[in-house]
C-alpha cells in the first residue's frame, strides 16, 4: 500500500521550498503610499537630488529584501538540520570530510597594519580627489576644496578598507585550503 502524507505541506519538499510571498492589503497600500511619496519628492527636487533620493530608496529596499531572504534561508536551514539528525541525536555533517569549516565567519581584529593601510588610502584618496575636483571646477573656493578633500579621503579610506579586508579574507582562505590539502 502506498503511503503518502495526509497533508501535502508535511512532505520534505514542502518544508524545504521557500514560502510563498504573502502580504496584507494594509502592507500593499503602505508600500504604494511610500512609493508615491518618493516619486512626489523626486518630482519636486532637481534631477541630481531626485536621483540620489531614488538611489537611496533602492538601496534601502534591497537591504530589506536581502535581510528577509537571509532570515528565511536561515530558518529553512535550521529546520533541515533538525530533520537530518542521526539516530544518536547528533546532526549528520556530510560536508565535514570534504570541506571543513573555515574560520572566515568569525570575528577578526583589524590590527595596526590595516589601520595604517586605511590611513594611507585616505591620504591618497584626498590628494587624488581634490586634484580631480580642482582641475574640473574653475571657480572653487577654499571651503569647497576642503570639503572635496575630506570627502575624497573618506571614499579613499573606505575603498582601501574594503580592498584590504577582502585581501585578508582571501589570503586566510588560501592558507586554510593549502593546510587542508597538505593533510590529505
C-alpha positions in Angstrom: 0.0 0.0 0.0 1.4 3.4 -1.0 1.6 5.7 2.0 1.6 9.4 1.1 1.5 12.2 3.5 -2.0 13.1 4.6 -1.2 16.8 4.3 0.9 17.9 1.3 2.6 20.5 3.4 4.1 17.8 5.6 6.3 16.4 2.9 10.1 17.1 2.9 9.8 19.0 -0.4 7.2 21.3 1.0 9.4 22.0 4.1 12.4 22.9 2.0 10.5 25.0 -0.5 10.6 28.7 0.1 7.4 30.1 1.4 5.1 31.9 -1.0 5.1 35.7 -0.7 2.2 36.7 1.4 1.2 40.2 2.4 -1.9 42.0 3.7 -3.8 44.7 2.0 -2.6 47.2 4.6 1.1 46.4 3.7 0.3 46.7 0.0 -1.3 50.1 0.5 1.6 51.2 2.7 4.1 50.3 0.0 2.1 52.1 -2.7 1.9 55.2 -0.4 5.6 55.2 0.2 6.4 54.8 -3.5 4.0 57.6 -4.4 5.6 59.9 -1.7 9.0 59.0 -3.0 8.1 59.9 -6.6 6.4 63.1 -5.4 9.5 64.2 -3.6 11.7 63.2 -6.6 9.4 65.3 -8.9 9.8 68.4 -6.6 13.6 68.0 -6.4 16.0 68.7 -9.2 17.5 65.9 -11.3 20.5 65.2 -9.1 18.7 65.1 -5.8 15.9 63.1 -7.3 18.4 60.5 -8.5 20.0 60.5 -5.0 16.6 60.0 -3.4 15.6 57.1 -5.7 19.0 55.5 -5.4 18.9 55.7 -1.6 15.4 54.2 -1.6 16.5 51.4 -3.9 19.5 50.6 -1.5 17.1 50.5 1.5 14.7 48.3 -0.3 17.5 45.9 -1.5 18.8 45.7 2.1 15.4 44.9 3.5 14.8 42.3 0.8 18.2 40.7 1.4 17.6 40.6 5.1 14.2 38.9 4.7 15.6 36.3 2.3 18.5 35.7 4.6 16.3 35.2 7.6 14.1 32.8 5.7 17.1 30.8 4.4 18.5 30.6 7.9 15.1 29.3 9.2 14.9 26.7 6.4 18.5 25.6 7.1 17.8 25.1 10.8 14.6 23.1 10.0 16.6 21.0 7.6 19.4 20.4 10.1 16.9 19.3 12.7 15.3 16.9 10.2 18.7 15.4 9.3 19.7 14.2 12.7 21.2 10.8 13.1 19.7 8.1 15.3 22.2 9.1 18.0 20.7 12.6 18.1 23.7 14.3 16.6 23.3 16.1 13.3 24.8 14.5 10.2 27.5 16.6 8.7 28.2 15.2 5.3 30.4 18.1 4.1 32.8 17.9 7.1 35.0 15.3 5.5 35.3 17.1 2.1 35.0 20.8 3.1 35.9 21.5 6.7 34.6 24.6 8.3 36.8 27.7 7.9 37.3 30.5 10.4 36.2 33.1 7.9 32.9 33.6 9.6 34.5 34.5 12.9 35.4 37.9 14.3 38.9 39.2 13.4 40.8 42.1 14.8 41.9 44.5 12.2 45.3 45.4 13.7 47.7 48.3 13.3 48.7 47.3 9.8 45.1 47.6 8.5 44.7 51.0 10.2 47.9 52.3 8.5 46.8 51.0 5.1 43.4 52.7 5.5 45.1 55.9 6.6 47.4 55.8 3.6 44.4 55.1 1.3 42.6 58.1 2.9 45.6 60.4 2.3 46.0 59.2 -1.4 42.2 59.5 -1.9 42.2 63.0 -0.5 45.0 64.1 -2.8 43.7 62.5 -5.9 40.1 63.5 -5.3 41.0 67.1 -4.5 43.2 67.4 -7.6 40.5 66.0 -9.8 37.8 68.3 -8.4 40.1 71.3 -8.5 41.1 70.5 -12.1 37.5 70.2 -13.4 35.9 73.1 -11.4 37.3 76.5 -12.0 35.5 78.8 -9.5 36.1 76.6 -6.4 36.9 78.4 -3.1 38.9 77.0 -0.1 35.8 75.8 1.6 34.8 73.7 -1.4 38.3 72.3 -1.8 38.4 71.4 1.9 35.1 69.6 1.6 36.3 67.8 -1.5 39.4 66.7 0.2 37.6 65.4 3.3 35.0 63.6 1.1 37.7 62.1 -1.1 39.7 61.0 2.0 36.6 59.2 3.4 36.0 57.5 0.0 39.7 56.6 -0.4 39.9 55.2 3.1 36.6 53.2 2.7 37.7 51.7 -0.6 41.1 50.8 0.8 39.4 49.2 3.8 37.2 47.1 1.5 40.2 46.0 -0.6 42.3 45.3 2.5 39.7 43.2 4.3 39.0 41.3 1.1 42.7 40.6 0.6 43.0 39.4 4.2 40.0 37.1 3.9 41.2 35.7 0.6 44.7 35.1 1.9 43.3 33.4 5.0 41.1 31.2 2.9 44.0 30.3 0.6 46.2 29.4 3.7 43.5 27.2 5.2 42.9 25.5 1.8 46.6 24.8 1.4 46.7 23.5 5.0 43.7 21.2 4.4 45.2 20.0 1.1 48.6 19.1 2.7 46.8 17.0 5.4 45.3 14.7 2.7 
